[in-house]
Amino acid sequence: MASNVPATNVKVIAPSTELRKWFAHDPRRWEEFRRRYAAELRQHPDLLTELRSLARHGPITLVYAAHDEAHNDAIVLRDMLLGRG
């Protein structure tokens, strides 16, 4: 069974522009970024549910543009999808 989350939803689930600019990929702001982005994600429970459903049916790929593999929005989203956030 193949299914895709529409691109419009992907934009909604990405960190807000304001949050991304504030974070500026500064590792010193990581914990606060995690907290703020998790709060943003909680405002879209339907999208999180949809992504979890897709993940139960097969692998999903979380894409990020940051060079830092340890401090990026995909890490926070993964943790939220796994119930760690």
Secondary structure, DSSP 4 states (H G I P E B T S, - for coil): ------HHHHHHHSPPHHHHHHHTT-GGGHHHHHHHHHHHHHT-HHHHHHHHHHHHTS--------S-SSSSHHHHHHHHHTT--
